[in-house]
Amino acid sequence: MKKNIFISGVIPEIAFRKLSEKHNVKMNRTGKPLSKKEIMEGIKGQDALLCILSDKIDREVIESNPGIRIIANYGAGFDNIDLAAASENGIIITNTPLVSTVSTAELTFALILGITRRISEGERIMRSNEFKGWAPMFHLGTELKDKKIGIIGMGNIGKNVARIAKGFQMEILYNNRTRLSEFEEKEYSAKYRNLEELMKESDIVTLHLSYHKSLQHFIGEEEFKLMKSSAYLVNAARGPLVDEKALLKSLIGKEIAGAALDVFEFEPKVTEGLELLDNVLLTPHIGNATIEARTEMSKLAAENILDALEGVTPKNIVRVS
């Protein structure tokens, strides 16, 4: 018997095609995020929901249709979903991990190069016709060779960042909840540091943690004070990991050299003042915004739903911790 599936936002068409081969599928094609009320309307009578990362799937949404069998999140993260409420109602939650690994690691290095070589500043100079010609001390940045990169969160993305960093001949430091094996430390040429040591030693600190409420403001005023005045912060993980008001204060006070952010504490809003600073590079949450990654995410989310509706355990179940 065909089941009913609701897709809350526009995603690569492969998901709609795969799901439509066996089931009835409705898709929000407006290109606009749905309100909470609209999501609740959309899932009425549905057996599955394929939602996007910006959808807030809280207890009220879940309990408006507790008969849903699976909520497949289109994204590696899942902090937008009330996992406890889903578990209590016997609803399977899945995500799309791993497929974002390469794209997010590559974007991280684009941010690193962008902020250390002041690329966005340079482009603004060119677009405003302020470039007066080459000069020995004009627009100096810093090289990555022999610099220390501190990777916080040594999961799949962190490991890929380490691989790229090796190509730039950087010294790799890392902090992780669980220390890597001796074999992996050799493979990635990575040296373990506790958080305080990493913040003090690193020339670039880059975040690759999964977000949990307990990690809100993981990097704040105390951590910024530990950093070198020549160091940079990069966040392509989750916005609330960083206390942006403390970051702004640190940047204005020249406690650190700069920051590059792809995610934001109050997304889509940016903490007022950050956008005015030349030593801040901002990108609009594009970590996995590649054709390859987004297509694979769409395919994976659809496969998770198909498995669940057929009584097969999906590959990417999110467990309630």
Residue frames as qw, qx, qy, qz and C-alpha x, y, z in Angstrom:
[[0.000, 0.887, 0.463, 0.000, 0.00, 0.00, 0.00],
 [0.382, 0.553, -0.031, 0.740, 1.25, 3.45, -0.90],
 [0.422, -0.580, -0.414, 0.560, 2.22, 5.74, 1.99],
 [0.141, 0.941, 0.196, 0.237, 2.03, 9.53, 2.17],
 [0.663, -0.202, -0.067, 0.718, 5.19, 11.61, 2.36],
 [0.074, 0.985, 0.156, 0.024, 5.63, 15.35, 2.81],
 [0.652, 0.086, -0.015, 0.753, 8.81, 17.18, 1.74],
 [0.181, -0.829, -0.359, 0.389, 8.92, 20.56, 3.46],
 [0.012, -0.825, 0.214, 0.523, 11.26, 22.40, 1.09],
 [0.733, 0.649, -0.177, -0.103, 12.81, 22.42, -2.35],
 [0.541, -0.527, 0.621, 0.210, 15.67, 19.93, -2.54],
 [0.115, 0.370, -0.763, -0.517, 17.30, 18.15, -5.50],
 [0.726, 0.103, -0.171, -0.658, 14.62, 16.35, -7.49],
 [0.434, 0.214, -0.874, -0.027, 16.13, 12.90, -7.05],
 [0.138, 0.031, 0.805, -0.577, 14.38, 12.50, -3.67],
 [0.590, 0.287, 0.181, -0.733, 10.96, 13.29, -5.13],
 [0.632, 0.348, -0.563, -0.403, 11.53, 10.89, -8.02],
 [0.269, 0.174, -0.928, 0.188, 12.73, 8.00, -5.85],
 [0.237, 0.129, 0.715, -0.645, 9.93, 8.38, -3.33],
 [0.582, 0.324, -0.001, -0.746, 7.23, 8.88, -5.99],
 [0.404, 0.235, -0.830, -0.304, 8.04, 5.52, -7.56],
 [0.334, -0.178, -0.914, 0.147, 6.40, 3.80, -4.58],
 [0.166, -0.536, -0.643, 0.521, 4.47, 6.39, -2.59],
 [0.092, 0.876, 0.373, 0.291, 2.36, 9.57, -2.70],
 [0.537, -0.210, -0.144, 0.804, 4.59, 12.59, -2.28],
 [0.053, 0.958, 0.250, 0.131, 3.81, 16.26, -1.65],
 [0.632, -0.056, -0.063, 0.770, 6.59, 18.81, -1.85],
 [0.056, -0.903, -0.184, 0.385, 6.67, 22.46, -0.84],
 [0.650, 0.302, 0.317, 0.621, 7.97, 24.02, -4.05],
 [0.010, 0.977, 0.209, 0.040, 7.53, 27.67, -3.07],
 [0.589, 0.423, -0.248, 0.642, 11.19, 28.09, -2.19],
 [0.232, -0.647, 0.233, -0.688, 10.10, 29.77, 1.04],
 [0.150, 0.074, -0.884, 0.437, 10.59, 28.30, 4.53],
 [0.469, -0.520, -0.611, -0.370, 7.35, 27.05, 6.03],
 [0.332, -0.533, 0.361, -0.689, 6.00, 28.43, 9.28],
 [0.162, -0.117, 0.913, -0.356, 5.39, 26.08, 12.18],
 [0.609, 0.319, 0.415, -0.596, 1.67, 26.14, 11.41],
 [0.645, 0.530, -0.353, -0.423, 2.31, 25.33, 7.75],
 [0.205, 0.351, -0.912, 0.044, 4.54, 22.38, 8.67],
 [0.350, 0.073, 0.799, -0.483, 1.81, 21.06, 10.98],
 [0.681, 0.456, 0.115, -0.562, -0.72, 21.41, 8.16],
 [0.474, 0.558, -0.615, -0.292, 1.66, 19.73, 5.73],
 [0.110, 0.256, -0.952, 0.128, 2.17, 16.60, 7.83],
 [0.655, 0.053, 0.409, -0.634, -1.52, 15.94, 8.47],
 [0.912, 0.257, 0.178, -0.264, -2.25, 12.39, 7.36],
 [0.512, 0.677, -0.529, 0.001, 1.35, 11.79, 6.36],
 [0.968, -0.214, -0.088, 0.098, 3.44, 8.72, 7.15],
 [0.735, -0.121, 0.032, 0.667, 6.81, 10.42, 6.67],
 [0.054, 0.991, 0.029, -0.123, 8.33, 13.88, 6.72],
 [0.721, 0.157, 0.056, 0.673, 11.45, 14.91, 4.86],
 [0.144, -0.971, -0.161, 0.106, 12.38, 18.21, 6.46],
 [0.547, 0.609, -0.196, 0.541, 15.18, 20.67, 5.92],
 [0.561, -0.081, -0.495, 0.659, 17.67, 21.76, 8.55],
 [0.023, -0.198, 0.134, -0.971, 16.06, 25.18, 9.03],
 [0.595, -0.436, -0.442, -0.511, 12.68, 23.64, 9.97],
 [0.187, -0.335, 0.679, -0.626, 12.01, 23.66, 13.71],
 [0.675, -0.191, -0.641, -0.312, 10.44, 20.29, 14.43],
 [0.137, -0.345, 0.633, -0.679, 9.53, 20.66, 18.09],
 [0.144, 0.146, 0.925, -0.321, 7.24, 18.68, 20.39],
 [0.459, 0.470, 0.324, -0.680, 4.13, 20.55, 19.26],
 [0.485, 0.474, -0.506, -0.533, 4.83, 19.78, 15.61],
 [0.180, 0.181, -0.967, -0.025, 5.58, 16.12, 16.34],
 [0.169, 0.243, 0.850, -0.435, 2.52, 15.62, 18.53],
 [0.497, 0.399, -0.004, -0.771, 0.28, 17.21, 15.91],
 [0.859, 0.280, -0.303, -0.303, 0.79, 13.94, 14.02],
 [0.451, -0.551, 0.694, -0.110, 2.37, 11.35, 16.33],
 [0.899, 0.203, 0.373, -0.104, 1.46, 8.69, 13.75],
 [0.472, 0.783, -0.397, -0.073, 4.33, 9.72, 11.50],
 [0.982, -0.124, 0.000, 0.143, 6.79, 6.85, 11.24],
 [0.717, -0.074, 0.086, 0.688, 9.94, 8.69, 10.21],
 [0.087, 0.982, -0.003, -0.169, 11.31, 12.22, 10.09],
 [0.804, 0.144, 0.161, 0.554, 14.23, 12.35, 7.69],
 [0.150, -0.890, 0.027, 0.431, 16.32, 15.47, 8.23],
 [0.699, 0.628, 0.063, 0.336, 17.96, 16.91, 5.14],
 [0.031, 0.862, -0.374, 0.341, 21.27, 17.74, 6.77],
 [0.581, 0.179, -0.707, 0.363, 24.06, 16.27, 8.86],
 [0.078, -0.168, 0.551, -0.813, 22.84, 18.10, 11.95],
 [0.385, -0.445, -0.769, -0.250, 19.66, 17.35, 13.86],
 [0.179, -0.213, -0.542, 0.793, 19.47, 19.96, 16.61],
 [0.330, -0.060, -0.185, -0.924, 16.35, 21.37, 14.90],
 [0.673, -0.225, -0.596, -0.376, 14.37, 18.27, 15.97],
 [0.541, -0.487, 0.454, -0.513, 13.08, 17.41, 19.45],
 [0.426, 0.250, -0.867, -0.066, 14.59, 13.94, 19.64],
 [0.133, 0.011, 0.836, -0.532, 13.00, 13.14, 22.99],
 [0.586, 0.305, 0.241, -0.711, 9.50, 13.92, 21.70],
 [0.627, 0.380, -0.543, -0.408, 10.13, 11.83, 18.60],
 [0.237, 0.204, -0.932, 0.182, 11.40, 8.90, 20.68],
 [0.321, 0.104, 0.678, -0.653, 8.41, 9.06, 23.01],
 [0.678, 0.408, 0.122, -0.599, 6.13, 8.80, 19.99],
 [0.786, 0.018, 0.601, 0.146, 8.08, 5.97, 18.37],
 [0.551, 0.830, 0.009, -0.088, 9.20, 8.10, 15.45],
 [0.815, -0.022, 0.188, 0.547, 12.47, 7.28, 13.70],
 [0.075, 0.954, -0.120, -0.263, 14.81, 10.23, 13.11],
 [0.826, 0.116, 0.251, 0.491, 17.49, 10.10, 10.42],
 [0.010, -0.875, 0.167, 0.453, 20.04, 12.54, 9.06],
 [0.811, 0.569, -0.014, 0.138, 22.46, 12.69, 6.14],
 [0.477, -0.762, 0.350, 0.266, 25.99, 12.46, 7.58],
 [0.687, -0.171, 0.537, 0.459, 29.28, 11.85, 5.77],
 [0.533, 0.599, 0.452, 0.390, 28.09, 13.25, 2.40],
 [0.011, 0.994, 0.045, 0.103, 28.93, 16.77, 3.61],
 [0.766, -0.477, 0.124, 0.413, 32.45, 15.82, 4.62],
 [0.602, 0.144, 0.298, 0.727, 34.42, 16.90, 1.56],
 [0.115, 0.754, 0.325, 0.560, 32.38, 19.99, 0.73],
 [0.441, -0.889, -0.108, -0.065, 32.50, 21.38, 4.27],
 [0.734, -0.401, 0.169, 0.522, 36.22, 20.68, 4.65],
 [0.491, 0.350, 0.330, 0.726, 36.91, 22.44, 1.35],
 [0.100, -0.865, -0.262, -0.417, 34.76, 25.42, 2.38],
 [0.640, -0.723, -0.046, 0.256, 36.67, 25.57, 5.67],
 [0.635, -0.187, 0.249, 0.707, 39.90, 26.06, 3.78],
 [0.225, 0.643, 0.367, 0.633, 38.29, 28.62, 1.50],
 [0.369, -0.901, -0.183, -0.135, 37.43, 30.54, 4.68],
 [0.714, -0.515, 0.101, 0.464, 40.94, 30.09, 6.06],
 [0.532, 0.160, 0.332, 0.762, 42.56, 31.35, 2.86],
 [0.039, 0.782, 0.396, 0.480, 39.99, 34.10, 2.53],
 [0.429, -0.896, -0.112, -0.015, 40.59, 35.56, 5.97],
 [0.697, -0.473, 0.190, 0.504, 44.36, 35.08, 6.17],
 [0.450, 0.110, 0.418, 0.782, 44.96, 36.55, 2.68],
 [0.108, 0.523, 0.258, -0.805, 42.25, 39.21, 3.15],
 [0.218, 0.205, 0.759, 0.578, 40.54, 38.21, -0.09],
 [0.025, 0.772, 0.631, 0.071, 37.14, 39.77, 0.59],
 [0.215, -0.795, -0.040, 0.566, 38.83, 43.00, 1.64],
 [0.288, -0.269, 0.562, 0.727, 40.79, 42.97, -1.60],
 [0.173, 0.464, 0.767, 0.408, 37.69, 42.41, -3.69],
 [0.063, -0.872, -0.431, 0.222, 35.94, 45.35, -2.00],
 [0.266, -0.628, 0.232, 0.694, 38.94, 47.54, -2.83],
 [0.236, 0.012, 0.711, 0.662, 38.76, 46.50, -6.49],
 [0.067, 0.635, 0.742, 0.204, 34.99, 46.94, -6.78],
 [0.127, -0.913, -0.277, 0.273, 35.18, 50.43, -5.29],
 [0.574, 0.709, -0.003, 0.410, 38.08, 51.44, -7.60],
 [0.414, -0.891, 0.185, -0.012, 40.40, 52.11, -4.67],
 [0.875, -0.120, 0.236, 0.404, 43.34, 50.06, -6.00],
 [0.116, 0.951, -0.182, -0.221, 46.21, 52.44, -6.82],
 [0.640, 0.593, -0.483, 0.069, 48.77, 49.85, -7.90],
 [0.884, -0.145, -0.359, 0.260, 51.21, 47.36, -6.41],
 [0.067, -0.818, 0.375, -0.430, 53.21, 48.50, -3.37],
 [0.411, 0.287, -0.814, 0.294, 55.62, 46.58, -1.11],
 [0.018, 0.031, 0.773, -0.634, 53.57, 46.94, 2.09],
 [0.520, -0.007, -0.127, -0.845, 50.10, 47.00, 0.55],
 [0.850, -0.067, -0.102, -0.512, 47.43, 44.54, 1.72],
 [0.220, 0.402, -0.875, 0.153, 49.72, 42.06, 3.48],
 [0.876, -0.277, -0.128, -0.373, 48.27, 38.78, 4.64],
 [0.405, -0.563, 0.712, -0.111, 49.91, 35.72, 6.14],
 [0.521, 0.281, -0.763, -0.260, 51.07, 32.35, 4.74],
 [0.885, -0.301, 0.005, -0.355, 49.78, 29.01, 6.03],
 [0.792, 0.276, -0.481, 0.253, 53.05, 27.11, 5.70],
 [0.444, 0.125, -0.633, 0.621, 54.45, 26.16, 9.13],
 [0.386, -0.357, 0.187, -0.830, 51.45, 27.71, 10.91],
 [0.032, 0.064, 0.947, -0.314, 49.60, 25.72, 13.57],
 [0.513, -0.240, -0.382, -0.730, 46.00, 24.82, 12.82],
 [0.188, -0.054, 0.823, -0.533, 43.93, 23.78, 15.83],
 [0.475, -0.170, -0.648, -0.571, 41.05, 21.50, 14.85],
 [0.337, -0.075, 0.672, -0.656, 38.34, 21.18, 17.49],
 [0.801, 0.261, 0.328, -0.428, 36.23, 18.14, 16.68],
 [0.002, -0.469, 0.804, 0.366, 38.14, 15.39, 14.88],
 [0.734, 0.301, 0.556, -0.247, 35.23, 13.62, 13.20],
 [0.703, 0.374, 0.493, 0.352, 35.01, 13.04, 9.46],
 [0.278, 0.929, 0.101, 0.221, 35.06, 16.74, 8.55],
 [0.380, -0.863, 0.323, 0.084, 37.86, 17.52, 11.00],
 [0.749, -0.194, 0.539, 0.334, 39.94, 14.68, 9.58],
 [0.598, 0.606, 0.374, 0.367, 39.42, 15.96, 6.03],
 [0.009, -0.992, 0.085, -0.091, 40.48, 19.43, 7.15],
 [0.602, -0.616, 0.458, 0.221, 43.64, 17.81, 8.57],
 [0.763, 0.216, 0.482, 0.372, 44.33, 16.12, 5.23],
 [0.374, 0.854, 0.174, 0.317, 44.11, 19.44, 3.41],
 [0.315, -0.926, 0.207, 0.012, 46.22, 21.17, 6.07],
 [0.775, -0.282, 0.432, 0.365, 49.00, 18.64, 5.46],
 [0.623, 0.536, 0.358, 0.443, 49.08, 19.78, 1.84],
 [0.064, 0.943, -0.001, 0.326, 49.64, 23.34, 3.02],
 [0.615, 0.232, -0.506, 0.559, 52.53, 22.11, 5.21],
 [0.385, -0.662, 0.140, -0.628, 50.81, 23.19, 8.41],
 [0.134, 0.139, -0.880, 0.434, 51.37, 21.80, 11.87],
 [0.563, -0.372, -0.498, -0.545, 48.18, 20.05, 12.97],
 [0.071, -0.085, 0.749, -0.653, 46.88, 20.20, 16.53],
 [0.486, -0.337, -0.588, -0.552, 43.53, 18.77, 17.55],
 [0.263, -0.104, 0.681, -0.675, 41.12, 18.47, 20.43],
 [0.577, -0.127, -0.630, -0.504, 38.42, 15.84, 20.54],
 [0.738, -0.444, 0.170, -0.480, 36.17, 14.25, 23.14],
 [0.947, -0.161, 0.263, 0.094, 37.94, 10.97, 22.45],
 [0.142, -0.718, 0.551, 0.401, 41.61, 10.94, 21.57],
 [0.774, 0.476, -0.328, -0.259, 42.51, 9.38, 18.22],
 [0.961, -0.162, 0.122, 0.190, 44.44, 6.15, 18.11],
 [0.426, -0.610, 0.417, 0.522, 48.19, 6.35, 17.74],
 [0.502, 0.215, 0.678, 0.491, 47.78, 5.07, 14.17],
 [0.212, 0.843, 0.455, 0.195, 45.32, 7.85, 13.27],
 [0.251, -0.906, 0.070, 0.333, 47.46, 10.53, 14.88],
 [0.458, -0.337, 0.575, 0.588, 50.32, 9.42, 12.65],
 [0.416, 0.486, 0.680, 0.358, 48.02, 9.19, 9.60],
 [0.093, 0.920, 0.322, 0.202, 46.88, 12.81, 10.01],
 [0.498, 0.273, -0.264, 0.780, 50.16, 14.07, 11.49],
 [0.362, -0.728, -0.175, -0.555, 47.99, 15.37, 14.32],
 [0.335, 0.111, -0.676, 0.647, 49.07, 16.18, 17.87],
 [0.409, -0.676, -0.605, -0.098, 46.54, 16.09, 20.70],
 [0.134, 0.231, -0.339, 0.902, 46.12, 19.15, 22.89],
 [0.063, -0.590, -0.716, 0.368, 43.66, 19.93, 25.65],
 [0.203, 0.856, 0.428, 0.206, 41.40, 22.89, 24.85],
 [0.259, -0.928, 0.053, 0.262, 43.46, 25.48, 26.71],
 [0.539, -0.366, 0.519, 0.553, 46.69, 24.35, 25.08],
 [0.460, 0.440, 0.626, 0.450, 45.11, 24.32, 21.63],
 [0.074, 0.949, 0.300, 0.053, 43.68, 27.83, 22.00],
 [0.366, -0.832, 0.218, 0.356, 47.04, 29.19, 23.18],
 [0.529, -0.303, 0.608, 0.509, 49.20, 27.51, 20.53],
 [0.532, 0.481, 0.643, 0.270, 47.10, 27.68, 17.37],
 [0.092, -0.195, 0.252, 0.943, 47.43, 30.28, 14.63],
 [0.497, -0.091, -0.406, -0.761, 44.05, 29.18, 13.29],
 [0.294, 0.064, 0.851, -0.431, 41.31, 27.60, 15.39],
 [0.454, 0.019, -0.528, -0.717, 38.62, 25.83, 13.36],
 [0.515, -0.055, 0.632, -0.577, 35.46, 24.28, 14.79],
 [0.505, 0.102, -0.718, -0.468, 34.02, 20.95, 13.62],
 [0.148, 0.019, 0.856, -0.494, 31.85, 19.86, 16.54],
 [0.261, -0.492, -0.749, -0.359, 28.36, 18.45, 16.44],
 [0.177, -0.397, 0.204, -0.877, 26.09, 20.83, 18.34],
 [0.461, -0.481, -0.741, 0.088, 24.35, 20.02, 21.61],
 [0.260, -0.890, -0.180, -0.329, 22.76, 22.50, 24.01],
 [0.740, -0.598, 0.003, 0.307, 25.54, 21.77, 26.50],
 [0.645, 0.016, 0.234, 0.727, 28.02, 23.16, 23.96],
 [0.132, 0.917, 0.278, 0.254, 26.38, 26.58, 23.59],
 [0.047, -0.948, 0.264, -0.171, 29.09, 29.27, 23.76],
 [0.947, -0.116, 0.007, 0.299, 31.75, 26.57, 23.78],
 [0.541, 0.163, 0.012, 0.825, 34.03, 29.32, 22.54],
 [0.176, -0.920, -0.337, -0.099, 33.55, 32.52, 24.51],
 [0.048, -0.961, 0.195, -0.192, 35.35, 35.34, 26.26],
 [0.664, -0.592, 0.447, 0.094, 37.75, 33.10, 28.21],
 [0.833, 0.169, 0.416, 0.322, 38.78, 31.15, 25.12],
 [0.442, 0.839, 0.080, 0.307, 39.37, 34.31, 23.07],
 [0.274, -0.908, 0.308, -0.080, 41.66, 35.65, 25.80],
 [0.797, -0.312, 0.471, 0.213, 43.75, 32.48, 25.46],
 [0.760, 0.525, 0.278, 0.264, 44.30, 32.96, 21.72],
 [0.504, -0.140, 0.177, 0.834, 47.25, 34.71, 20.12],
 [0.183, 0.704, 0.130, -0.674, 46.63, 38.26, 18.97],
 [0.165, 0.441, -0.626, -0.621, 47.70, 37.03, 15.50],
 [0.196, 0.101, 0.975, 0.040, 45.27, 34.07, 15.48],
 [0.442, -0.002, -0.353, -0.825, 42.04, 33.54, 13.55],
 [0.467, 0.116, 0.782, -0.396, 38.79, 31.75, 14.43],
 [0.356, 0.087, -0.652, -0.664, 36.89, 29.76, 11.79],
 [0.452, 0.125, 0.744, -0.476, 33.40, 28.34, 12.34],
 [0.467, 0.139, -0.588, -0.646, 31.79, 26.16, 9.68],
 [0.146, -0.117, -0.964, 0.188, 30.09, 23.89, 12.23],
 [0.218, -0.716, -0.653, -0.111, 27.19, 25.40, 14.22],
 [0.056, 0.717, 0.005, 0.695, 26.61, 29.04, 15.09],
 [0.591, -0.743, -0.024, -0.312, 25.72, 28.70, 18.80],
 [0.870, -0.107, -0.213, 0.432, 29.10, 27.13, 19.51],
 [0.427, 0.175, -0.102, 0.881, 30.48, 30.67, 19.50],
 [0.136, -0.779, -0.420, 0.445, 29.45, 33.55, 21.75],
 [0.473, 0.588, 0.302, 0.583, 29.28, 36.15, 18.97],
 [0.187, -0.964, -0.049, -0.181, 29.08, 39.12, 21.34],
 [0.671, -0.611, 0.296, 0.299, 32.31, 37.96, 22.97],
 [0.706, 0.225, 0.398, 0.541, 33.78, 37.45, 19.49],
 [0.219, 0.865, 0.217, 0.395, 32.85, 40.99, 18.47],
 [0.423, -0.897, 0.124, 0.011, 34.42, 42.38, 21.63],
 [0.773, -0.320, 0.373, 0.401, 37.58, 40.35, 21.04],
 [0.598, 0.469, 0.369, 0.535, 37.88, 41.54, 17.43],
 [0.023, 0.944, 0.109, 0.310, 37.32, 45.20, 18.28],
 [0.525, -0.812, 0.251, 0.045, 39.83, 44.91, 21.12],
 [0.514, 0.668, -0.538, -0.009, 42.33, 43.26, 18.74],
 [0.651, -0.430, 0.600, -0.176, 42.63, 40.24, 21.05],
 [0.707, 0.103, 0.651, 0.256, 42.56, 38.09, 17.90],
 [0.164, -0.262, 0.465, 0.830, 43.39, 38.92, 14.28],
 [0.456, 0.133, -0.362, -0.802, 40.16, 37.92, 12.61],
 [0.515, 0.111, 0.793, -0.307, 37.31, 35.47, 12.14],
 [0.333, 0.116, -0.653, -0.670, 35.62, 33.63, 9.28],
 [0.431, 0.134, 0.724, -0.521, 32.06, 32.42, 9.86],
 [0.239, -0.069, -0.762, -0.598, 29.78, 30.30, 7.72],
 [0.437, -0.537, -0.715, -0.099, 27.23, 29.76, 10.51],
 [0.039, -0.457, 0.179, -0.871, 25.78, 32.15, 13.04],
 [0.013, -0.079, -0.800, 0.595, 24.50, 32.15, 16.60],
 [0.381, 0.460, 0.477, -0.645, 21.15, 33.74, 15.65],
 [0.098, -0.057, 0.746, 0.657, 21.00, 32.53, 12.07],
 [0.669, 0.489, 0.209, 0.519, 20.02, 33.93, 9.64],
 [0.086, -0.985, 0.031, -0.148, 20.81, 37.13, 11.55],
 [0.678, 0.240, -0.338, 0.607, 24.40, 38.14, 12.20],
 [0.455, -0.666, -0.336, 0.487, 25.34, 39.76, 15.49],
 [0.230, 0.953, 0.130, 0.151, 25.26, 43.47, 14.76],
 [0.247, -0.881, 0.369, 0.160, 28.71, 44.93, 14.28],
 [0.709, -0.186, 0.604, 0.312, 30.44, 41.85, 12.85],
 [0.620, 0.604, 0.432, 0.252, 29.41, 42.83, 9.31],
 [0.102, 0.994, -0.046, 0.011, 31.19, 46.19, 9.69],
 [0.513, -0.679, 0.468, 0.238, 34.63, 44.75, 10.43],
 [0.529, 0.661, -0.476, -0.236, 37.19, 44.25, 7.67],
 [0.065, 0.419, -0.898, 0.120, 38.82, 41.40, 9.58],
 [0.576, 0.126, 0.710, -0.385, 35.63, 39.31, 9.48],
 [0.244, 0.139, -0.746, -0.604, 34.69, 37.06, 6.54],
 [0.552, 0.166, 0.578, -0.577, 31.03, 36.03, 6.38],
 [0.248, 0.063, -0.790, -0.557, 29.44, 33.41, 4.13],
 [0.624, -0.123, 0.073, -0.768, 25.75, 32.38, 4.15],
 [0.704, -0.145, 0.644, -0.263, 25.86, 28.81, 5.56],
 [0.727, 0.543, -0.285, -0.308, 27.23, 27.22, 2.40],
 [0.420, -0.529, 0.737, -0.003, 29.40, 24.52, 3.97],
 [0.496, 0.058, 0.851, 0.160, 27.85, 21.68, 1.97],
 [0.496, 0.708, 0.195, -0.463, 26.42, 23.84, -0.80],
 [0.006, -0.400, 0.744, 0.535, 27.83, 21.87, -3.71],
 [0.718, 0.172, -0.343, -0.581, 25.87, 20.09, -6.41],
 [0.538, 0.167, -0.825, 0.046, 27.52, 16.82, -5.44],
 [0.055, 0.010, -0.785, 0.617, 26.82, 17.01, -1.71],
 [0.469, 0.136, 0.268, -0.831, 23.27, 18.33, -1.92],
 [0.704, 0.173, -0.491, -0.483, 22.29, 15.71, -4.53],
 [0.472, 0.089, -0.855, 0.194, 23.71, 12.90, -2.41],
 [0.147, 0.017, 0.617, -0.773, 21.94, 14.29, 0.68],
 [0.629, 0.136, -0.060, -0.763, 18.64, 14.22, -1.21],
 [0.684, 0.162, -0.678, -0.214, 19.20, 10.65, -2.32],
 [0.289, 0.088, -0.836, 0.457, 20.19, 9.53, 1.18],
 [0.343, 0.028, 0.430, -0.835, 17.19, 11.18, 2.87],
 [0.735, 0.138, -0.263, -0.609, 14.86, 9.44, 0.42],
 [0.610, 0.155, -0.777, 0.028, 16.54, 6.08, 1.01],
 [0.001, 0.083, -0.740, 0.668, 16.15, 6.51, 4.77],
 [0.573, 0.098, 0.203, -0.788, 12.40, 7.04, 4.31],
 [0.743, 0.201, -0.502, -0.394, 11.98, 4.12, 1.91],
 [0.398, 0.154, -0.859, 0.284, 13.78, 1.79, 4.31],
 [0.186, -0.009, 0.629, -0.755, 11.69, 2.90, 7.29],
 [0.657, 0.161, 0.032, -0.736, 8.39, 2.55, 5.45],
 [0.766, 0.216, -0.559, -0.233, 9.37, -0.93, 4.29],
 [0.863, -0.489, 0.028, -0.124, 10.29, -2.05, 7.80],
 [0.813, 0.215, -0.201, 0.502, 14.01, -1.98, 7.15],
 [0.478, -0.735, -0.112, 0.468, 16.28, -0.19, 9.63],
 [0.399, 0.906, -0.045, 0.134, 17.57, 3.00, 7.93],
 [0.762, 0.218, -0.247, 0.558, 21.33, 3.43, 7.70],
 [0.254, 0.359, -0.218, 0.871, 21.40, 6.83, 9.35],
 [0.499, -0.707, -0.487, -0.121, 19.26, 6.66, 12.49],
 [0.043, 0.574, -0.372, 0.728, 19.88, 9.41, 15.03],
 [0.578, -0.338, -0.713, 0.207, 19.90, 7.93, 18.53],
 [0.362, -0.847, -0.046, -0.387, 18.61, 9.79, 21.58],
 [0.486, 0.315, -0.613, 0.538, 21.59, 10.26, 23.92]]
